[in-house]
């Protein structure tokens, strides 16, 4: 697995190098000029880097000789003594602070957070206690350093060392508060327990490397006049940072990708490769002299990563009110607050990314306010588009949440119950939600294009012509959509109703879309019928149903007695606590016709749609019991004598 990733990364890098080395086309002078300039800058940067590594050993020897001279004349001893005094002062004051703050810190750590939002409050308390100790340590050292008489250039070294310690400790405190390796209930991120300690140590290690890459070369270049050694050390520390990031990415994404691939039929494209490619590209651009582009690439990568994990981060703090923590769904949320917070987080992340990009590209503030620079104009247009997207997204959240909450409040559709307003809402609200989503998307797309300075009038004209072409070329589609609109306006059928179309397709309505209706047959198959093919629709689930059935009895029975018996059974069924509310008109019977050797009695009753089967079964059972009690059998149940009379011969 790792070998093919490394091979693929090397192949891409080689392809980019070969592409840069190819001569530009003659008909593209601008592209050729830019390519030559980039190649010249990269060649100059690599040549300077080679010179730095060539001269770095001699500068290191010179610095070693200077340090030996400083040790011989007592300057280093003086500096070390003053540094120990600073450490004692800073550590002593912080120790005095912790004699009073240790108890509140232990109480905060020992508290068990019931929800992640309670853990945030406890994390802020821990951060305040630990951060104040660090601030006290730093301020006491700086105050004491200003009162001492330092040898030349030593005070700069002391300040740089203090900044290094503060940076590493600050990152360690923040990572420890967020990850909380030893107290899982206080953890502010959905990270596994065995990875928490690695995250804290890795954050502190990367902070130490980054601070060293910034501070140490500056000290060597300004104090030691060793510019080439400083650049060589910066490149070396940058290589350590890249290797550390490679290791962190491999460890962090390995378990996540394996678990995700186990849940999927096909493995996803490895995120490890994407992260490693970004690291390699950034390092390559930095070495080739494209430091600004490398920083911009890092900014884009960080923004993309934050946008990718923002949903998990935000929803993690509402996991006590959601049913699924890993992949929470919008429909399971009890309120709109998590969705609004998610929108604010994403919008803020994009704005900060754009602001950092503007700073990296060194766009003057005056040009940014006036919009005279093309890059400044583009940045302002992008910010306006993001603001528009934020407003549209908030409006969509409000509308979708309102519709989803109304759908959750509606009782499940019972096919045996009469149609109500709830069934009509269950039918129309999903279509309304989809329609509003399409309208919002189209309006936002047109508004975004207009905000970016693109003329939308030709697009609207082209869309009108395209719509006419669709109308003439897809008449069946237009017929289906228009027929569906009128079916829904006229309330012909709803979700949960049993219908039969003119094409003899019948079943219970399970789903309604813009073009088709899904009918579930009583035997199980699901049929999707376009609205244009429905034709005449017979709805068997509206208002009431009259059910009729026949009873064959012998000719000797008293017809009036049978009628009264059936009427009494109907009155008993009307008083039944379960079947009575379903009956609209009670069971009645009468003599329907007389056939040879049998009387046919027709029985009928009116009931709610879909309930006639239960009522008929109960009626037949009672009729059978009453006939048995009266000693009457159904026609054809006992032995019969059939008389056949021959016609006389002519």
C-alpha positions as CSV (number, residue, x, y, z in Angstrom):
1,X,0.0,0.0,0.0
2,X,2.7,2.5,1.0
3,X,5.0,1.6,-1.9
4,X,2.4,2.5,-4.6
5,X,1.6,5.8,-2.8
6,X,5.3,6.8,-2.8
7,X,5.7,5.7,-6.4
8,X,2.6,7.6,-7.5
9,X,3.7,10.7,-5.6
10,X,7.2,10.5,-7.3
11,X,5.5,10.1,-10.7
12,X,3.4,13.2,-10.2
13,X,6.4,15.2,-9.1
14,X,8.4,14.0,-12.1
15,X,5.5,14.8,-14.4
16,X,5.3,18.3,-13.1
17,X,9.0,18.8,-13.4
18,X,9.0,17.6,-17.0
19,X,6.0,19.8,-17.8
20,X,7.9,22.8,-16.5
21,X,10.9,21.9,-18.6
22,X,8.9,21.6,-21.9
23,X,9.1,24.5,-24.2
24,X,6.0,26.6,-24.5
25,X,4.0,26.9,-27.7
26,X,4.9,29.6,-30.1
27,X,1.3,30.9,-30.1
28,X,1.4,31.5,-26.3
29,X,4.0,34.2,-25.6
30,X,2.5,35.1,-22.3
31,X,2.5,31.6,-21.1
32,X,6.0,31.1,-22.3
33,X,7.2,34.2,-20.5
34,X,5.6,33.2,-17.2
35,X,7.0,29.7,-17.5
36,X,10.5,30.9,-18.2
37,X,10.3,33.3,-15.3
38,X,9.1,30.6,-12.9
39,X,11.9,28.3,-14.2
40,X,14.5,31.0,-13.7
41,X,13.3,31.7,-10.2
42,X,13.3,28.1,-9.2
43,X,16.8,27.6,-10.7
44,X,18.1,30.6,-8.8
45,X,16.5,29.4,-5.5
46,X,18.0,25.9,-5.9
47,X,21.4,27.5,-6.7
48,X,21.2,29.7,-3.6
49,X,20.2,26.6,-1.5
50,X,23.2,24.7,-2.8
51,X,25.5,27.6,-2.0
52,X,24.0,27.7,1.5
53,X,24.8,24.1,2.2
54,X,28.2,24.5,0.8
55,X,29.1,27.5,3.0
56,X,27.3,26.3,6.1
57,X,30.2,24.1,7.5
58,X,32.6,27.1,7.5
59,X,30.1,29.3,9.2
60,X,29.5,26.6,11.8
61,X,33.2,26.4,12.5
62,X,33.4,30.2,12.9
63,X,30.5,30.2,15.3
64,X,32.1,27.4,17.3
65,X,35.3,29.4,17.6
66,X,33.3,32.5,18.8
67,X,31.5,30.4,21.4
68,X,34.8,29.0,22.7
69,X,36.1,32.6,22.9
70,X,33.0,33.6,24.8
71,X,33.5,30.8,27.3
72,X,37.2,31.7,27.8
73,X,36.5,35.3,28.7
74,X,33.5,34.5,31.1
75,X,30.7,36.0,28.9
76,X,28.9,32.6,28.6
77,X,29.2,32.0,32.4
78,X,27.7,35.5,33.0
79,X,24.8,34.7,30.6
80,X,24.1,31.3,32.0
81,X,24.0,32.7,35.6
82,X,21.6,35.4,34.6
83,X,19.5,32.8,32.8
84,X,19.3,30.6,35.8
85,X,18.2,33.6,37.9
86,X,15.4,34.2,35.4
87,X,14.3,30.5,35.5
88,X,14.3,30.6,39.3
89,X,12.2,33.7,39.4
90,X,9.7,32.5,36.8
91,X,9.4,29.0,38.2
92,X,9.2,30.3,41.8
93,X,6.4,32.7,41.1
94,X,4.5,30.0,39.1
95,X,5.0,27.5,41.9
96,X,3.6,30.1,44.4
97,X,0.6,30.5,42.1
98,X,0.0,26.8,41.9
99,X,-0.1,26.5,45.7
100,X,-3.4,28.4,45.5
101,X,-4.6,27.2,42.0
102,X,-3.9,23.5,42.3
103,X,-7.0,22.8,44.3
104,X,-9.4,24.4,41.8
105,X,-7.6,22.7,39.0
106,X,-8.0,19.3,40.7
107,X,-11.6,20.0,41.3
108,X,-12.2,20.9,37.7
109,X,-10.3,17.8,36.4
110,X,-12.2,15.5,38.8
111,X,-15.6,16.7,37.6
112,X,-17.4,14.4,35.2
113,X,-19.0,16.2,32.3
114,X,-22.4,14.7,31.4
115,X,-22.4,16.3,27.9
116,X,-19.8,17.8,25.6
117,X,-21.2,21.2,26.2
118,X,-20.6,20.9,29.9
119,X,-17.0,19.8,29.0
120,X,-16.5,23.1,27.2
121,X,-17.2,25.0,30.3
122,X,-14.8,22.9,32.3
123,X,-12.2,23.2,29.5
124,X,-12.4,26.9,29.6
125,X,-11.8,26.8,33.4
126,X,-8.8,24.6,32.9
127,X,-7.5,26.8,30.1
128,X,-7.9,29.9,32.3
129,X,-6.0,28.3,35.2
130,X,-3.2,26.8,33.1
131,X,-2.9,29.9,30.9
132,X,-2.7,32.3,33.8
133,X,0.2,30.2,35.2
134,X,2.0,30.5,31.8
135,X,1.3,34.2,31.6
136,X,2.7,34.7,35.1
137,X,5.8,32.7,34.2
138,X,6.5,34.7,31.0
139,X,5.8,38.1,32.4
140,X,8.0,37.5,35.5
141,X,10.9,36.4,33.3
142,X,10.6,39.3,30.9
143,X,10.3,41.8,33.8
144,X,13.4,40.4,35.5
145,X,15.3,40.3,32.2
146,X,14.8,44.0,31.7
147,X,16.4,44.8,35.1
148,X,19.6,42.8,34.5
149,X,22.7,44.0,32.6
150,X,23.2,41.4,29.9
151,X,26.3,41.0,27.7
152,X,25.9,42.1,24.1
153,X,23.3,40.1,22.1
154,X,22.6,37.8,25.0
155,X,19.3,39.5,25.8
156,X,18.0,38.7,22.3
157,X,18.9,35.0,22.8
158,X,17.1,35.0,26.2
159,X,14.0,36.6,24.7
160,X,14.0,34.0,21.8
161,X,14.4,31.2,24.3
162,X,11.5,32.5,26.3
163,X,9.3,32.8,23.2
164,X,10.2,29.2,22.3
165,X,9.3,27.9,25.8
166,X,6.0,29.9,25.8
167,X,5.1,28.6,22.3
168,X,5.7,25.0,23.1
169,X,4.0,25.2,26.5
170,X,1.0,27.1,25.1
171,X,0.4,24.6,22.3
172,X,0.8,21.7,24.8
173,X,-1.8,23.3,27.1
174,X,-4.3,23.9,24.3
175,X,-3.9,20.3,23.0
176,X,-4.1,18.8,26.5
177,X,-7.3,20.8,27.2
178,X,-8.9,19.8,23.9
179,X,-7.9,16.1,23.8
180,X,-7.7,15.5,27.6
181,X,-5.8,12.1,27.5
182,X,-6.4,11.1,31.1
183,X,-10.0,12.3,31.5
184,X,-12.2,11.1,28.6
185,X,-15.4,12.9,29.9
186,X,-13.6,16.2,29.5
187,X,-12.6,15.5,25.9
188,X,-13.7,18.1,23.3
189,X,-13.2,15.9,20.2
190,X,-14.3,12.5,19.0
191,X,-10.9,10.9,19.2
192,X,-10.0,7.5,20.4
193,X,-8.4,7.1,23.8
194,X,-5.2,5.4,22.6
195,X,-4.6,8.3,20.1
196,X,-5.1,11.2,22.6
197,X,-1.6,11.0,24.1
198,X,0.0,10.8,20.7
199,X,-2.0,13.9,19.6
200,X,-0.7,16.0,22.5
201,X,2.9,14.9,22.1
202,X,2.7,15.4,18.3
203,X,1.3,18.9,18.7
204,X,4.1,19.8,21.2
205,X,6.7,18.3,18.9
206,X,5.5,20.2,15.8
207,X,5.3,23.4,17.9
208,X,8.9,23.0,18.9
209,X,10.0,22.3,15.4
210,X,8.1,25.3,14.0
211,X,9.4,27.7,16.7
212,X,12.9,26.4,16.1
213,X,12.6,26.9,12.3
214,X,11.5,30.5,12.9
215,X,13.7,31.6,15.8
216,X,17.0,29.8,15.4
217,X,17.7,30.9,11.8
218,X,16.9,34.5,12.7
219,X,19.4,34.4,15.6
220,X,22.1,32.9,13.5
221,X,21.5,35.4,10.7
222,X,21.3,38.5,12.9
223,X,23.7,37.7,15.8
224,X,26.1,35.2,14.4
225,X,26.1,36.7,10.8
226,X,25.8,33.1,9.5
227,X,23.2,33.5,6.9
228,X,24.0,30.4,4.9
229,X,24.0,28.3,8.1
230,X,20.7,29.7,9.0
231,X,19.1,28.8,5.7
232,X,20.6,25.3,5.8
233,X,19.2,24.8,9.3
234,X,15.8,26.2,8.2
235,X,15.7,23.6,5.4
236,X,16.7,20.8,7.7
237,X,14.1,21.7,10.3
238,X,11.5,22.0,7.5
239,X,12.5,18.4,6.4
240,X,11.9,17.2,10.0
241,X,8.5,19.0,10.0
242,X,7.6,17.3,6.7
243,X,8.6,13.9,8.0
244,X,6.7,14.4,11.2
245,X,3.6,15.4,9.2
246,X,4.0,12.3,7.0
247,X,4.0,10.1,10.1
248,X,1.1,12.0,11.7
249,X,-1.0,11.7,8.6
250,X,-0.3,8.0,8.2
251,X,-1.2,7.2,11.8
252,X,-4.3,9.5,11.9
253,X,-5.9,8.4,8.6
254,X,-5.0,4.7,8.7
255,X,-7.7,3.6,11.2
256,X,-10.3,6.0,9.8
257,X,-9.8,4.7,6.2
258,X,-9.8,1.1,7.2
259,X,-13.0,1.5,9.2
260,X,-14.6,3.5,6.3
261,X,-13.6,0.9,3.7
262,X,-15.1,-1.9,5.8
263,X,-18.4,-0.1,5.8
264,X,-18.3,0.5,2.1
265,X,-18.4,-2.0,-0.8
266,X,-15.6,-0.2,-2.6
267,X,-12.7,1.6,-0.8
268,X,-12.6,5.3,-1.0
269,X,-9.7,7.3,-2.5
270,X,-7.1,7.4,0.3
271,X,-7.1,10.7,2.1
272,X,-3.5,9.9,3.2
273,X,-2.4,10.3,-0.4
274,X,-4.0,13.7,-0.7
275,X,-2.4,14.9,2.5
276,X,1.0,13.6,1.6
277,X,0.7,15.2,-1.9
278,X,0.0,18.5,-0.3
279,X,3.0,18.2,2.0
280,X,5.3,17.2,-0.8
281,X,4.0,20.1,-3.0
282,X,4.4,22.6,-0.2
283,X,7.9,21.5,0.5
284,X,8.8,21.5,-3.2
285,X,7.4,25.0,-3.7
286,X,9.3,26.3,-0.6
287,X,12.6,24.8,-1.9
288,X,12.0,26.2,-5.4
289,X,11.5,29.7,-4.1
290,X,7.7,29.8,-4.2
291,X,7.3,30.4,-0.5
292,X,4.2,32.6,-0.9
293,X,2.5,30.0,-3.1
294,X,3.4,27.3,-0.6
295,X,1.9,29.3,2.2
296,X,-1.2,29.9,0.1
297,X,-1.4,26.1,-0.5
298,X,-1.1,25.4,3.2
299,X,-3.9,28.0,3.8
300,X,-6.2,26.3,1.3
301,X,-5.4,22.8,2.7
302,X,-6.1,23.9,6.3
303,X,-9.4,25.6,5.2
304,X,-10.5,22.4,3.3
305,X,-9.6,20.2,6.3
306,X,-11.5,22.4,8.7
307,X,-14.6,22.4,6.4
308,X,-14.4,18.7,6.1
309,X,-14.4,18.0,9.8
310,X,-16.6,21.0,10.9
311,X,-19.7,18.9,10.8
312,X,-18.3,16.2,13.1
313,X,-16.9,18.8,15.4
314,X,-20.1,20.8,15.7
315,X,-22.4,17.8,16.0
316,X,-20.1,16.2,18.6
317,X,-21.3,18.9,21.1
318,X,-24.9,17.9,20.5
319,X,-24.4,14.1,20.6
320,X,-26.5,14.0,23.8
321,X,-29.5,15.0,21.7
322,X,-28.7,13.1,18.5
323,X,-29.3,9.4,17.8
324,X,-26.1,8.9,15.9
325,X,-22.8,10.5,16.7
326,X,-20.6,9.4,13.8
327,X,-22.8,10.7,11.0
328,X,-25.6,12.7,12.5
329,X,-28.5,13.5,10.2
330,X,-30.4,16.7,10.0
331,X,-33.8,14.9,10.6
332,X,-32.7,13.6,14.0
333,X,-31.9,17.0,15.5
334,X,-34.3,18.5,18.0
335,X,-33.6,22.1,17.1
336,X,-32.0,24.4,14.6
337,X,-29.1,25.6,16.8
338,X,-26.5,22.9,15.7
339,X,-27.3,23.7,12.1
340,X,-26.9,27.5,12.6
341,X,-23.7,26.9,14.5
342,X,-22.4,24.7,11.7
343,X,-23.2,27.4,9.1
344,X,-21.5,30.1,11.2
345,X,-18.4,27.9,11.7
346,X,-18.1,27.2,8.0
347,X,-18.6,30.8,7.0
348,X,-16.1,32.1,9.6
349,X,-13.6,29.5,8.4
350,X,-13.9,30.6,4.8
351,X,-13.6,34.3,5.7
352,X,-10.5,33.6,7.8
353,X,-9.0,31.6,5.0
354,X,-9.6,34.4,2.5
355,X,-8.2,37.0,4.9
356,X,-5.0,34.9,5.4
357,X,-4.8,34.5,1.6
358,X,-5.0,38.3,1.1
359,X,-2.3,38.8,3.7
360,X,-0.1,36.2,2.0
361,X,-0.5,37.7,-1.4
362,X,0.4,41.1,0.1
363,X,-2.6,43.0,-1.2
364,X,-2.5,46.6,0.1
365,X,-5.3,47.7,2.3
366,X,-6.0,50.8,0.2
367,X,-6.5,48.6,-2.9
368,X,-8.7,46.2,-0.9
369,X,-11.0,49.0,0.1
370,X,-11.1,50.7,-3.3
371,X,-11.1,47.5,-5.3
372,X,-8.6,48.8,-7.8
373,X,-6.5,45.7,-7.8
374,X,-7.9,42.7,-9.8
375,X,-7.0,40.3,-7.0
376,X,-8.7,42.6,-4.4
377,X,-11.8,42.8,-6.6
378,X,-11.9,39.0,-6.9
379,X,-11.5,38.7,-3.1
380,X,-14.3,41.1,-2.5
381,X,-16.6,39.3,-4.9
382,X,-15.8,36.0,-3.2
383,X,-16.6,37.5,0.2
384,X,-19.9,38.9,-1.1
385,X,-20.8,35.5,-2.6
386,X,-20.0,33.7,0.7
387,X,-22.2,36.2,2.6
388,X,-25.0,35.5,0.1
389,X,-24.5,31.8,0.5
390,X,-24.6,32.2,4.3
391,X,-27.9,34.0,4.2
392,X,-29.4,31.6,1.7
393,X,-28.2,28.6,3.8
394,X,-29.7,30.1,7.0
395,X,-33.0,30.6,5.2
396,X,-33.0,27.1,3.9
397,X,-32.2,25.7,7.4
398,X,-35.2,27.6,8.8
399,X,-37.6,26.3,6.1
400,X,-36.3,22.8,6.1
401,X,-36.4,22.5,9.8
402,X,-39.9,23.8,9.9
403,X,-41.1,21.3,7.3
404,X,-39.2,18.4,8.9
405,X,-40.5,19.2,12.4
406,X,-44.1,19.4,11.0
407,X,-43.6,16.0,9.3
408,X,-42.3,14.5,12.6
409,X,-45.3,15.8,14.4
410,X,-47.7,14.1,12.0
411,X,-48.9,10.7,13.0
412,X,-47.9,7.8,10.7
413,X,-50.3,7.3,7.8
414,X,-52.8,4.5,8.5
415,X,-54.2,3.1,5.3
416,X,-57.3,1.9,7.2
417,X,-58.2,5.3,8.6
418,X,-60.1,7.9,6.7
419,X,-58.1,10.7,4.9
420,X,-57.4,13.8,7.0
421,X,-55.4,16.9,6.7
422,X,-52.4,15.0,8.0
423,X,-52.3,12.7,5.1
424,X,-52.5,15.6,2.7
425,X,-49.6,17.3,4.5
426,X,-47.6,14.1,4.4
427,X,-48.1,14.1,0.7
428,X,-47.4,17.7,-0.2
429,X,-44.7,18.8,2.4
430,X,-41.9,16.7,0.9
431,X,-42.7,18.0,-2.6
432,X,-42.8,21.5,-1.2
433,X,-39.4,21.0,0.4
434,X,-37.8,19.7,-2.8
435,X,-39.4,22.6,-4.8
436,X,-38.0,25.2,-2.4
437,X,-34.6,23.6,-2.5
438,X,-34.5,23.8,-6.3
439,X,-35.8,27.4,-6.2
440,X,-33.2,28.4,-3.6
441,X,-30.4,26.7,-5.6
442,X,-31.3,28.4,-8.9
443,X,-31.8,31.9,-7.3
444,X,-28.4,31.5,-5.4
445,X,-26.6,30.4,-8.6
446,X,-27.9,33.4,-10.6
447,X,-27.3,35.8,-7.7
448,X,-23.7,34.5,-7.2
449,X,-22.9,34.9,-10.9
450,X,-24.2,38.4,-10.8
451,X,-22.2,39.1,-7.7
452,X,-19.0,37.8,-9.3
453,X,-19.6,40.2,-12.2
454,X,-20.9,37.8,-14.7
455,X,-23.8,38.9,-16.9
456,X,-26.8,36.7,-16.3
457,X,-29.0,38.2,-19.0
458,X,-27.6,36.0,-21.8
459,X,-27.9,33.0,-19.4
460,X,-31.5,33.7,-18.8
461,X,-32.2,34.1,-22.5
462,X,-30.3,30.9,-23.2
463,X,-32.3,29.1,-20.4
464,X,-35.5,30.3,-22.0
465,X,-34.5,28.9,-25.4
466,X,-33.3,25.7,-23.7
467,X,-36.6,25.4,-21.9
468,X,-38.5,25.7,-25.1
469,X,-36.3,23.0,-26.7
470,X,-36.9,20.7,-23.7
471,X,-40.7,21.4,-24.0
472,X,-40.8,20.4,-27.7
473,X,-38.3,17.5,-27.4
474,X,-39.6,16.0,-24.2
475,X,-43.3,16.3,-24.5
476,X,-43.8,13.2,-22.4
477,X,-41.8,14.6,-19.5
478,X,-43.8,17.9,-19.7
479,X,-47.1,16.0,-19.8
480,X,-46.1,13.9,-16.8
481,X,-45.1,16.9,-14.7
482,X,-48.2,19.0,-15.6
483,X,-50.5,16.0,-15.0
484,X,-48.9,15.5,-11.6
485,X,-49.3,19.1,-10.7
486,X,-53.1,18.9,-11.4
487,X,-53.4,15.6,-9.7
488,X,-52.0,17.1,-6.5
489,X,-53.9,20.4,-6.8
490,X,-57.2,18.5,-7.2
491,X,-56.2,16.2,-4.3
492,X,-56.9,13.0,-6.4
493,X,-54.7,10.8,-4.1
494,X,-52.5,11.0,-1.1
495,X,-49.8,9.0,0.6
496,X,-51.2,5.8,2.0
497,X,-54.3,5.6,-0.1
498,X,-55.2,2.7,-2.3
499,X,-55.8,3.7,-5.9
500,X,-56.3,2.0,-9.3
501,X,-55.3,3.7,-12.5
502,X,-56.8,3.5,-16.0
503,X,-54.1,1.1,-17.0
504,X,-55.3,-1.4,-14.3
505,X,-52.3,-0.6,-12.2
506,X,-53.3,-0.5,-8.5
507,X,-51.8,-0.4,-5.1
508,X,-51.1,1.8,-2.1
509,X,-49.5,5.2,-2.7
510,X,-46.0,5.0,-1.0
511,X,-44.1,7.8,-2.7
512,X,-44.8,10.8,-4.8
513,X,-42.2,12.6,-6.9
514,X,-42.4,15.3,-9.6
515,X,-42.9,12.8,-12.5
516,X,-44.1,9.5,-11.0
517,X,-46.1,7.9,-8.2
518,X,-45.0,4.7,-6.5
519,X,-47.8,2.1,-6.0
520,X,-47.3,-0.8,-3.7
521,X,-49.5,-3.8,-4.8
522,X,-51.2,-5.8,-2.1
523,X,-49.1,-8.8,-3.2
524,X,-45.9,-6.8,-2.6
525,X,-44.5,-5.5,-6.0
526,X,-43.8,-1.7,-6.2
527,X,-44.8,0.0,-9.5
528,X,-43.7,3.4,-10.6
529,X,-46.3,5.0,-12.8
530,X,-45.8,8.3,-14.6
531,X,-48.6,10.8,-14.0
532,X,-49.3,11.0,-17.7
533,X,-50.1,7.3,-17.9
534,X,-52.5,7.2,-14.9
535,X,-55.5,8.3,-16.8
536,X,-58.7,7.7,-14.9
537,X,-57.9,7.2,-11.2
538,X,-60.2,5.2,-8.9
539,X,-59.5,6.0,-5.2
540,X,-60.6,3.2,-2.9
541,X,-59.6,5.1,0.3
542,X,-61.9,8.1,0.4
543,X,-65.0,8.7,2.5
544,X,-66.7,5.3,2.7
545,X,-67.1,1.9,1.2
546,X,-70.2,-0.3,0.7
547,X,-69.4,-4.0,0.8
548,X,-71.9,-6.6,-0.4
549,X,-71.9,-10.4,-0.2
550,X,-74.5,-13.1,-0.9
551,X,-75.7,-16.0,1.4
552,X,-77.2,-19.0,-0.3
553,X,-80.0,-20.7,1.8
554,X,-82.5,-23.5,1.2
555,X,-85.9,-22.7,-0.3
556,X,-87.7,-23.7,2.9
557,X,-86.3,-20.9,5.1
558,X,-88.5,-18.0,6.1
559,X,-87.2,-14.9,4.3
560,X,-88.5,-12.5,6.9
561,X,-86.9,-14.4,9.7
562,X,-83.6,-14.4,7.9
563,X,-83.9,-10.6,7.3
564,X,-84.5,-9.9,10.9
565,X,-81.7,-12.2,12.0
566,X,-79.2,-10.4,9.7
567,X,-80.5,-7.0,11.0
568,X,-79.9,-8.1,14.6
569,X,-76.4,-9.2,13.8
570,X,-75.8,-5.8,12.2
571,X,-77.0,-4.1,15.4
572,X,-74.7,-6.2,17.5
573,X,-71.7,-5.4,15.2
574,X,-72.5,-1.6,15.5
575,X,-72.2,-2.0,19.3
576,X,-68.9,-3.8,19.2
577,X,-66.2,-1.6,20.8
578,X,-63.6,-2.4,18.0
579,X,-65.7,-2.7,14.9
580,X,-68.5,-0.3,15.8
581,X,-66.5,3.0,15.1
582,X,-65.6,1.6,11.7
583,X,-69.2,1.0,10.6
584,X,-71.0,3.9,8.9
585,X,-74.3,2.0,8.1
586,X,-75.1,-1.3,9.9
587,X,-75.4,-4.7,8.2
588,X,-78.7,-5.3,6.5
589,X,-80.0,-8.2,4.3
590,X,-82.9,-9.0,2.1
591,X,-84.0,-11.7,-0.4
592,X,-82.1,-10.9,-3.6
593,X,-83.3,-13.6,-5.9
594,X,-84.6,-17.2,-6.1
595,X,-82.7,-19.7,-8.1
596,X,-83.6,-23.4,-8.6
597,X,-83.3,-25.0,-5.2
598,X,-81.8,-22.0,-3.4
599,X,-82.6,-18.5,-2.1
600,X,-80.0,-15.9,-2.4
601,X,-79.9,-13.2,0.3
602,X,-77.9,-10.0,-0.4
603,X,-76.1,-8.5,2.6
604,X,-74.5,-5.0,2.6
605,X,-73.0,-2.5,5.0
606,X,-71.1,0.8,4.8
607,X,-67.7,1.2,6.5
608,X,-64.5,3.2,6.5
609,X,-62.2,2.6,3.5
610,X,-60.1,-0.5,4.0
611,X,-62.0,-1.8,7.0
612,X,-64.6,-3.7,5.0
613,X,-62.6,-6.9,5.2
614,X,-62.5,-7.1,9.0
615,X,-66.2,-6.2,9.3
616,X,-67.2,-8.8,6.6
617,X,-65.2,-11.5,8.4
618,X,-66.9,-10.7,11.7
619,X,-70.4,-10.6,10.0
620,X,-69.9,-14.0,8.3
621,X,-68.8,-15.6,11.6
622,X,-71.9,-14.3,13.4
623,X,-74.2,-15.3,10.6
624,X,-72.8,-18.8,10.5
625,X,-73.2,-19.1,14.3
626,X,-76.8,-17.9,14.1
627,X,-77.7,-20.3,11.3
628,X,-76.2,-23.2,13.2
629,X,-78.2,-22.2,16.3
630,X,-81.4,-22.1,14.3
631,X,-80.7,-25.4,12.6
632,X,-80.4,-23.9,9.1
633,X,-77.7,-25.0,6.8
634,X,-76.4,-23.2,3.7
635,X,-77.8,-24.3,0.4
636,X,-75.9,-27.3,-1.0
637,X,-74.4,-28.3,2.4
638,X,-76.5,-31.5,2.9
639,X,-77.6,-34.4,0.7
640,X,-79.6,-33.3,-2.3
641,X,-82.0,-35.1,-4.7
642,X,-81.8,-34.0,-8.2
643,X,-84.8,-34.8,-10.4
644,X,-84.1,-35.0,-14.1
645,X,-87.2,-35.1,-16.3
646,X,-87.0,-36.2,-19.9
647,X,-89.0,-34.5,-22.5
648,X,-91.5,-36.7,-24.2
649,X,-90.7,-38.0,-27.7
650,X,-92.4,-36.0,-30.4
